[in-house]
Amino acid sequence: MPKSDFEKLSRDMEEREGFGNSLILAVIAALIIAIISWASIAELDNVTRGNGKVVSTTQNQMVQSSESGVILSRSVNENSLVTAGDVLYEINPIELQAELDKLQQRSATLTVRELRLQAESTGQEFTPNSGLIAKSKDTALTELALHTAKRKELAGSLSILEQQKAQRTQALIAAEQTLTTSQNMLDLVASEIAIIDPLVRQNIMPETRLLELRREEQRVTGDIQNAITRVASAQSAIAEVESQIANTLDGYTRKALEELNSVVAELSEVNTLVPALSERVKRTIIRAPVDGIVNRINFQTVGAYVKAGDVILEIVPTGEALKLEAKIDPKDISSIRLGDLARIRLSAYDSSRYGAVNGHVRSISPDAITEGGEGGGAFYLVDVSLESTITLETGEEVTLLPGMTASVDVVSGKRTVLNYIWQPIAKVQELALRD
């Protein structure tokens, strides 16, 4: 081949090779420009991840024992479903019951005594009815015996006074009879003097006879004065006895009224204490305050001693709205805002098959929470609403339950692919330059 042809061919090949290289470079440059353009335009969700669990929007119920005592029985286990009012525990109320029985017995005793004193204060007979006897037989019989003894004592005192009154009355009658007789005798003597006196003046009758009549008149007048004194004395004695009778009756009634006032006051106090103590005895049967699921039991053993105020178990309420409590790392919290969309993936269900539950951020804790004391990890607590559910392959919707664990992706806006790629590079560059 001539040299000129070789050189020409060589130049053609060089031109072609240069064009090919230029074309490749142009394609690569165009591809890079296209990728950069796409990366600067295309947007990805800015996602903040965290973990959490499903909880009720209402607080878990901490069931406490209001009384101290020994556990007689336990009716539930952890994860048991309970309805409000269901019996959870029974606490031995022996001390409270003994105190209540004592108060009730005291109330019954005071009630019987009150009825007895009411009868005595009004002067009536006390007869306990069958209800009182059935309720407190010994007390009723004791009060009846006391009433009978008091009535007998009163009757004895009144009998003595009545006898004294009868004696004074007899003395009064005798004095009045003596007075009447003496007055009649004085009238006769006066009549006889009136007859004899003229005869003596006429010397028909001796004067000695008139003197005898005068002496008799003086004697009878003295008898009359003595009789008047005896009548007054007897009347005074009768009045004194009657006063003693009245005082005895008044004293009996007054004493009954004084005792009645004291009994009524004590009975009122006891009857005020009985309902409160009865309520305390009822509270030894611990019942579920709400519908829910038993989450944690702190006292498992029958026979264990609990103190008033001890938390016996925890109930997670059901039938209430649910939410997700998510734990977010403090370094990521700045990107989360109220109202941000959240996608919740339940650990119990494969999200690649069943999808995620949608929700929104409803609240963010004002400060980081340290878990497990000073040395524990810190996190922000974020409440996320649950606004959808998961549908199984059978078409059945999953029932969300408190306690389910999940991961959560909080979508806090958009950012470009270029920003997503460049941000870690810029961060490394910043740290490198700083070092």
C-alpha positions in Angstrom: 0.0 0.0 0.0 1.3 3.4 -0.9 2.5 5.5 2.0 0.0 8.2 1.3 -2.9 5.8 1.5 -1.7 4.5 4.8 -1.4 7.9 6.2 -4.9 8.7 4.9 -6.3 5.6 6.5 -4.6 6.3 9.7 -6.0 9.8 9.8 -9.5 8.5 9.1 -9.2 6.0 12.0 -7.9 8.7 14.4 -10.8 10.9 13.4 -13.3 8.1 14.0 -11.8 7.2 17.3 -11.8 10.8 18.5 -15.5 11.1 17.5 -16.4 7.9 19.3 -14.6 9.1 22.5 -16.3 12.4 22.2 -19.6 10.7 21.8 -19.1 8.5 24.8 -18.0 11.5 26.9 -21.0 13.4 25.6 -23.4 10.5 26.5 -21.8 10.2 30.0 -22.0 13.9 30.5 -25.6 14.0 29.4 -26.4 11.0 31.6 -24.8 12.7 34.6 -26.6 15.9 33.9 -29.9 14.0 33.5 -29.3 12.1 36.8 -28.4 15.3 38.6 -31.4 17.1 37.1 -33.6 14.2 38.1 -32.0 14.0 41.6 -32.6 17.7 42.0 -36.2 17.4 41.0 -37.4 14.0 42.2 -38.6 14.0 45.8 -38.6 11.4 48.5 -40.5 11.4 51.8 -38.6 12.8 54.7 -39.2 9.9 57.2 -38.4 9.8 60.9 -38.5 6.3 62.3 -39.3 5.1 65.8 -40.8 2.3 67.8 -43.8 2.2 70.0 -46.8 0.3 71.2 -50.6 0.6 71.0 -52.2 2.0 74.1 -55.6 3.3 75.2 -56.2 7.0 74.9 -57.3 6.8 78.6 -54.8 5.9 81.2 -54.3 2.4 82.4 -56.3 1.7 85.5 -54.1 1.0 88.5 -56.3 -1.1 90.8 -55.4 -0.5 94.5 -56.5 -2.1 97.7 -58.3 0.3 99.9 -57.9 -1.9 103.0 -55.0 -3.9 104.5 -55.5 -7.6 104.8 -54.7 -11.1 103.5 -55.7 -12.2 100.0 -58.5 -14.8 100.2 -58.9 -15.4 96.5 -57.8 -14.1 93.1 -60.3 -14.5 90.2 -58.2 -13.3 87.2 -54.9 -13.9 85.4 -52.8 -11.7 83.2 -54.4 -11.1 79.8 -57.9 -11.9 81.3 -60.7 -9.9 79.8 -62.8 -8.3 82.6 -66.0 -6.3 82.7 -66.6 -3.4 85.0 -67.9 -4.8 88.3 -66.2 -8.2 87.9 -64.6 -9.5 91.1 -60.8 -9.5 90.9 -59.7 -10.2 94.5 -61.2 -10.9 97.9 -59.3 -9.5 100.9 -59.9 -11.1 104.3 -62.1 -8.5 106.2 -61.9 -10.3 109.6 -60.7 -7.2 111.5 -63.1 -4.8 109.8 -65.9 -7.3 110.1 -65.2 -7.7 113.8 -65.3 -4.0 114.3 -68.5 -3.7 112.2 -70.2 -6.5 114.2 -69.2 -4.7 117.4 -70.7 -1.5 116.2 -73.9 -3.2 115.0 -74.3 -5.0 118.3 -73.7 -1.7 120.1 -76.4 -0.1 117.8 -78.8 -2.9 118.6 -78.2 -2.5 122.4 -78.7 1.3 122.3 -81.8 0.9 120.2 -83.4 -1.4 122.8 -82.2 0.8 125.6 -83.7 3.9 123.8 -87.1 2.2 123.6 -86.9 1.2 127.3 -86.1 4.7 128.3 -88.8 6.2 126.1 -91.3 3.9 127.9 -90.0 4.9 131.3 -89.9 8.6 130.5 -93.6 8.5 129.6 -94.6 6.1 132.4 -95.5 3.3 130.1 -94.6 -0.4 130.3 -91.7 -1.6 128.1 -92.3 -4.8 126.1 -89.7 -5.7 123.5 -91.3 -6.8 120.2 -90.3 -10.0 118.4 -88.1 -8.0 116.0 -86.0 -6.7 118.8 -85.7 -10.1 120.4 -84.7 -11.7 117.1 -82.1 -9.0 116.5 -80.6 -8.9 120.0 -82.3 -11.4 122.4 -79.9 -11.1 125.3 -80.0 -7.3 125.2 -83.8 -7.2 125.0 -84.1 -9.6 127.9 -81.5 -7.6 129.9 -83.3 -4.3 129.3 -86.7 -5.9 130.1 -85.3 -7.2 133.4 -83.8 -3.8 134.2 -87.1 -2.1 133.4 -89.0 -4.5 135.6 -86.5 -4.0 138.5 -86.8 -0.2 138.1 -90.6 -0.3 138.0 -90.6 -2.6 141.0 -88.3 -0.2 142.9 -90.5 2.7 142.0 -93.6 0.8 143.0 -92.0 0.0 146.4 -91.1 3.6 147.0 -94.6 4.8 146.0 -96.1 2.1 148.2 -94.3 3.3 151.3 -95.3 6.9 150.6 -98.9 5.8 150.0 -98.9 4.1 153.3 -97.6 7.2 155.0 -100.2 9.2 153.2 -102.9 6.8 154.4 -101.6 7.1 158.0 -101.6 10.9 157.7 -105.1 10.8 156.2 -106.3 8.7 159.2 -104.8 11.1 161.6 -106.5 13.9 159.7 -109.9 12.2 159.9 -109.4 11.5 163.6 -108.5 15.1 164.3 -111.4 16.4 162.3 -113.8 14.0 164.2 -112.3 15.2 167.5 -112.8 18.8 166.3 -116.4 18.1 165.4 -117.1 16.3 168.7 -115.5 19.1 170.7 -117.5 21.8 168.8 -120.7 19.9 169.5 -119.7 19.5 173.1 -119.0 23.3 173.3 -122.4 24.0 171.9 -124.1 21.8 174.5 -122.1 23.4 177.4 -123.0 26.8 176.1 -126.6 25.9 176.0 -126.5 24.5 179.5 -124.8 27.6 180.8 -127.4 29.7 179.1 -130.1 27.7 181.1 -128.3 27.5 184.5 -127.0 31.1 184.6 -130.5 32.7 185.2 -131.4 30.1 187.7 -128.2 30.8 189.7 -129.0 34.5 189.7 -132.4 33.6 191.1 -130.7 31.4 193.7 -132.7 28.5 192.4 -129.4 26.6 191.4 -126.2 26.6 193.3 -123.4 28.8 191.8 -121.0 25.8 192.0 -123.0 24.2 189.2 -122.4 27.2 187.0 -118.7 27.2 187.8 -118.5 23.5 186.8 -120.0 24.4 183.4 -117.6 27.3 183.0 -114.7 24.9 183.6 -116.1 22.4 181.2 -116.5 25.2 178.6 -112.8 26.1 179.0 -111.7 22.5 178.7 -113.8 21.9 175.5 -112.5 25.1 174.0 -108.9 23.8 174.6 -109.8 20.5 173.0 -111.1 22.4 170.0 -107.8 24.3 169.7 -105.9 21.1 170.0 -108.0 19.4 167.3 -107.6 22.4 165.0 -103.8 22.1 165.4 -103.9 18.4 164.8 -106.0 18.9 161.6 -103.5 21.4 160.3 -100.6 19.2 161.2 -102.2 16.2 159.5 -103.0 18.2 156.3 -99.4 19.4 156.2 -98.1 15.9 156.6 -100.4 14.7 153.8 -99.1 17.5 151.5 -95.5 16.6 152.3 -96.1 12.9 151.4 -97.9 13.9 148.2 -94.9 16.1 147.4 -92.6 13.2 148.0 -94.7 11.0 145.7 -94.6 13.7 143.0 -90.8 14.1 143.4 -90.3 10.3 143.2 -92.2 10.1 140.0 -90.5 13.2 138.6 -87.1 11.9 139.6 -87.9 8.6 137.9 -88.9 10.4 134.7 -86.1 12.9 134.8 -83.5 10.2 135.2 -85.0 8.3 132.3 -84.9 11.4 130.1 -81.3 12.2 131.0 -80.3 8.6 130.1 -82.4 8.8 127.0 -80.6 12.0 125.8 -77.2 10.3 126.3 -78.3 7.1 124.6 -79.8 9.0 121.6 -76.5 10.9 121.1 -74.4 7.8 121.3 -76.8 5.9 119.0 -76.6 8.7 116.4 -72.8 8.5 116.5 -72.8 4.8 116.2 -75.3 4.8 113.3 -73.1 7.3 111.5 -70.1 5.0 111.8 -71.9 1.8 110.7 -72.5 2.7 107.0 -69.0 3.9 106.5 -67.5 0.7 108.1 -70.0 -1.4 106.0 -68.7 0.3 102.9 -65.1 -0.5 103.9 -66.0 -4.1 104.4 -67.6 -4.1 100.9 -64.4 -2.7 99.5 -62.5 -5.8 100.6 -64.1 -7.3 97.5 -62.1 -5.6 94.8 -63.9 -5.2 91.5 -62.9 -4.1 88.1 -63.5 -0.3 87.7 -63.6 -0.5 83.8 -63.9 -3.0 81.0 -60.5 -4.1 79.9 -57.6 -6.5 79.9 -55.5 -7.4 82.9 -52.1 -6.3 82.0 -50.0 -6.9 85.1 -50.7 -8.6 88.4 -48.5 -7.6 91.3 -49.9 -10.0 93.9 -50.2 -13.6 92.6 -50.3 -15.6 95.8 -53.4 -16.3 97.8 -52.5 -15.6 101.4 -50.2 -12.7 100.6 -50.6 -9.6 102.7 -51.5 -6.4 101.0 -51.4 -2.9 102.6 -53.9 -0.2 102.0 -52.9 1.7 98.8 -50.9 -1.1 97.3 -51.4 -1.5 93.5 -52.7 -5.0 93.1 -53.0 -5.1 89.3 -53.1 -3.0 86.2 -56.0 -3.0 83.7 -55.8 -1.7 80.1 -59.2 -0.3 79.3 -61.0 -1.6 76.2 -63.7 0.0 74.2 -61.8 3.2 74.3 -60.1 4.9 71.4 -56.5 3.6 70.8 -53.3 5.5 69.9 -49.7 4.6 69.3 -47.1 5.8 71.8 -43.9 6.1 69.8 -40.4 6.7 71.1 -38.4 9.1 68.9 -34.6 9.7 69.2 -33.9 13.2 70.4 -31.7 13.9 67.3 -34.7 13.3 65.1 -37.4 15.2 67.0 -36.7 18.5 65.3 -38.2 17.3 62.0 -41.5 16.2 63.5 -44.5 18.5 63.7 -48.0 18.1 64.9 -50.3 16.8 62.2 -47.5 15.0 60.3 -48.6 11.8 58.5 -47.5 8.6 60.1 -47.4 5.0 58.8 -47.6 2.4 61.5 -46.3 -1.2 60.8 -47.5 -3.7 63.4 -44.9 -6.2 64.3 -47.6 -8.9 64.5 -48.5 -8.5 60.9 -46.2 -8.5 57.8 -46.5 -5.0 56.4 -45.3 -6.2 53.0 -48.5 -8.3 52.8 -51.0 -6.4 54.9 -49.8 -2.8 54.6 -49.6 -0.2 57.3 -52.0 1.7 59.5 -52.2 5.4 58.8 -52.3 8.1 61.4 -51.2 11.5 62.4 -49.0 13.0 65.1 -51.3 14.4 67.8 -48.8 15.3 70.6 -45.1 15.5 71.3 -43.7 15.3 74.9 -42.3 18.7 75.9 -39.1 17.2 77.1 -37.0 14.0 76.6 -37.8 11.1 78.9 -35.0 9.0 80.4 -35.8 5.3 80.5 -34.3 3.3 83.3 -32.9 6.1 85.5 -30.0 8.4 84.9 -28.0 5.9 82.8 -30.9 4.9 80.5 -31.5 6.1 77.0 -33.5 9.3 76.3 -36.4 9.6 73.9 -39.3 11.9 73.1 -42.8 10.4 73.5 -44.9 11.0 70.4 -48.7 10.2 70.4 -49.9 9.0 67.0 -53.6 8.6 66.2 -54.8 5.3 64.6 -57.0 6.2 61.6 -57.2 3.0 59.7 -56.8 -0.7 60.3 -55.4 -3.8 58.6 -57.4 -6.1 56.4 -56.4 -9.8 56.3 -56.5 -11.9 53.2 -59.9 -13.3 54.4 -61.3 -9.8 54.3 -61.5 -9.7 58.1 -60.3 -6.5 59.7 -57.7 -6.8 62.5 -58.8 -5.7 65.9 -56.1 -3.6 67.4 -55.4 -4.3 71.0 -53.5 -2.4 73.6 -49.9 -3.6 74.0 -49.3 -4.4 70.3 -45.8 -3.3 69.3 -45.1 -1.5 66.1 -42.6 0.6 64.1 -43.6 4.0 62.9 -42.5 6.2 60.0 -43.4 9.8 60.5 -43.5 11.6 57.2 -42.3 15.2 57.9 -42.3 16.7 54.4 -40.3 16.0 51.2 -36.7 16.3 50.1 -35.0 15.8 46.8 -32.8 12.8 46.0 -29.9 15.1 45.5 -30.4 16.5 49.0 -30.7 13.0 50.4 -27.4 12.0 48.8 -25.6 15.2 49.4 -26.5 15.7 53.1 -24.3 12.9 54.5 -21.4 14.0 52.2 -21.8 17.6 53.4 -21.9 16.4 57.0 -18.7 14.3 56.6 -17.0 17.2 54.8 -18.0 19.6 57.7 -16.6 17.3 60.3 -13.5 16.7 58.3 -12.8 20.4 57.9 -13.6 20.9 61.6 -11.1 18.3 62.6 
